[in-house]
Amino acid sequence: MTPQDRAEKCAALMFSQDTASQGLNIVIEEIGVGCAQLSMSVGLNMLNGHGICHGGYIFTLADSAFAFACNTYNQLTVAQQNQITYVEAGKLGERLIAKASEVSKTGRSGIYDVKVTGEDGRTVALFRGLSRTIKGQHFPEPIAKDGVA
């Protein structure tokens, strides 16, 4: 199995059970080793009292992209800490795109950056996630000595 095949299989298995992302109509657009791109359209039910996308929905999109990126190695990986900075507002009806990329992966710890953009390319939010690998795999596969299957 190639690393790309592994990443895609992990994403498919995770998404099949991810009712939170499914419920928000989040779409996986791209998956690669240590990276993921997801998108979500801002609906009326996602607006806050200012008439812009509630930050919690933007955070959820970014967090989902982070989760799919750090789970591409067939090792169960969870969030240890997350931080987000909101830069611009998300607008009703627009498609937000979250692109996650691995910055560092050492042992059981990883660092991932996620950039959330509007469909016009402007930066909506910047997110950094710290991950921690826990016991278990998405599907049975031998684990190599370096911890990567």
C-alpha positions as CSV (number, residue, x, y, z in Angstrom):
1,M,0.0,0.0,0.0
2,T,1.4,3.4,-0.9
3,P,1.4,6.3,1.6
4,Q,-1.2,8.0,-0.5
5,D,-3.4,4.9,-0.6
6,R,-3.1,4.7,3.2
7,A,-4.0,8.4,3.6
8,E,-7.1,8.0,1.4
9,K,-8.2,4.8,3.2
10,C,-7.8,6.5,6.6
11,A,-9.8,9.5,5.5
12,A,-12.6,7.4,4.0
13,L,-12.9,5.3,7.2
14,M,-12.8,8.4,9.5
15,F,-15.4,10.3,7.4
16,S,-17.8,7.4,7.3
17,Q,-18.1,7.8,11.1
18,D,-17.7,11.6,11.4
19,T,-21.3,12.7,11.9
20,A,-20.2,16.2,13.0
21,S,-18.5,17.0,9.7
22,Q,-21.2,15.2,7.7
23,G,-23.9,17.2,9.5
24,L,-22.3,20.5,8.5
25,N,-22.0,19.2,4.9
26,I,-18.2,19.4,5.1
27,V,-16.6,18.0,2.0
28,I,-13.1,16.4,1.8
29,E,-11.6,17.9,-1.4
30,E,-8.1,16.6,-1.1
31,I,-6.1,14.2,1.1
32,G,-2.4,13.6,1.1
33,V,0.2,12.4,3.6
34,G,0.1,14.9,6.4
35,C,-2.3,17.2,4.6
36,A,-6.0,17.7,3.8
37,Q,-8.3,20.2,2.2
38,L,-11.9,20.4,3.3
39,S,-14.7,22.9,2.4
40,M,-18.0,24.0,3.8
41,S,-20.7,26.4,2.6
42,V,-21.9,29.0,5.2
43,G,-25.6,28.5,5.7
44,L,-28.1,30.7,7.4
45,N,-28.0,28.6,10.5
46,M,-24.3,29.3,10.9
47,L,-24.6,33.1,11.3
48,N,-24.1,34.9,14.5
49,G,-25.7,38.1,15.8
50,H,-23.6,40.2,13.5
51,G,-24.8,38.4,10.4
52,I,-21.4,36.7,9.8
53,C,-20.3,33.1,10.1
54,H,-20.0,32.1,13.8
55,G,-16.4,31.5,14.7
56,G,-17.3,28.1,16.1
57,Y,-18.2,26.8,12.7
58,I,-15.0,28.2,11.2
59,F,-13.1,26.5,14.1
60,T,-14.9,23.2,13.4
61,L,-14.0,23.3,9.7
62,A,-10.4,24.0,10.6
63,D,-10.3,21.3,13.3
64,S,-11.8,18.8,10.9
65,A,-9.1,19.5,8.3
66,F,-6.5,19.2,11.0
67,A,-7.9,15.9,12.1
68,F,-7.9,14.4,8.6
69,A,-4.3,15.6,8.0
70,C,-2.9,14.2,11.2
71,N,-4.7,10.8,10.7
72,T,-3.1,10.0,7.4
73,Y,-0.6,7.5,8.8
74,N,-3.0,4.9,10.0
75,Q,-2.3,5.7,13.6
76,L,-5.1,7.0,15.8
77,T,-4.3,10.6,16.4
78,V,-6.2,13.2,18.5
79,A,-6.0,16.9,19.2
80,Q,-3.8,17.9,22.1
81,Q,-4.2,21.7,21.7
82,N,-5.7,24.0,19.2
83,Q,-5.5,27.8,18.6
84,I,-7.3,29.9,16.0
85,T,-7.0,33.5,14.9
86,Y,-9.9,35.0,13.0
87,V,-8.8,37.4,10.3
88,E,-11.9,38.1,8.1
89,A,-15.5,37.3,8.4
90,G,-17.1,34.3,6.7
91,K,-20.2,35.4,4.6
92,L,-23.6,33.8,4.1
93,G,-23.6,31.4,1.1
94,E,-19.8,31.4,0.5
95,R,-17.7,28.3,0.5
96,L,-14.9,28.3,3.1
97,I,-11.9,26.2,2.3
98,A,-9.6,24.8,5.1
99,K,-6.2,23.6,3.9
100,A,-4.2,21.7,6.6
101,S,-0.5,20.9,6.3
102,E,1.9,19.1,8.6
103,V,4.7,21.4,10.0
104,S,6.4,18.8,12.2
105,K,5.9,15.1,13.2
106,T,8.2,13.7,15.8
107,G,7.4,10.5,17.8
108,R,3.8,10.8,19.0
109,S,3.5,14.6,18.6
110,G,2.7,16.6,15.5
111,I,2.2,20.3,14.6
112,Y,-0.3,21.2,11.8
113,D,-1.2,24.6,10.4
114,V,-4.6,25.2,8.8
115,K,-5.4,28.2,6.7
116,V,-9.1,28.9,6.1
117,T,-9.9,31.0,3.1
118,G,-13.0,32.4,1.5
119,E,-13.9,31.5,-2.0
120,D,-12.3,34.8,-3.2
121,G,-9.0,33.7,-1.7
122,R,-8.9,36.1,1.3
123,T,-7.7,34.6,4.6
124,V,-10.6,34.0,7.0
125,A,-8.7,32.3,9.8
126,L,-5.3,30.8,10.8
127,F,-5.4,27.7,13.0
128,R,-2.6,25.7,14.6
129,G,-3.2,22.2,16.0
130,L,-1.0,20.1,18.1
131,S,-1.7,16.4,17.8
132,R,-0.9,13.3,19.8
133,T,-0.9,9.8,18.5
134,I,-2.7,7.3,20.8
135,K,-2.9,3.5,20.7
136,G,-4.7,2.0,17.7
137,Q,-5.1,2.1,14.0
138,H,-7.9,2.9,11.6
139,F,-7.5,-0.5,9.9
140,P,-5.2,-3.5,10.6
141,E,-1.8,-3.1,9.2
142,P,1.7,-3.9,10.6
143,I,3.5,-1.0,12.1
144,A,7.1,-0.4,11.1
145,K,9.9,0.2,13.6
146,D,9.9,4.0,12.9
147,G,6.2,4.1,13.9
148,V,4.9,4.5,10.4
149,A,3.0,1.6,8.8
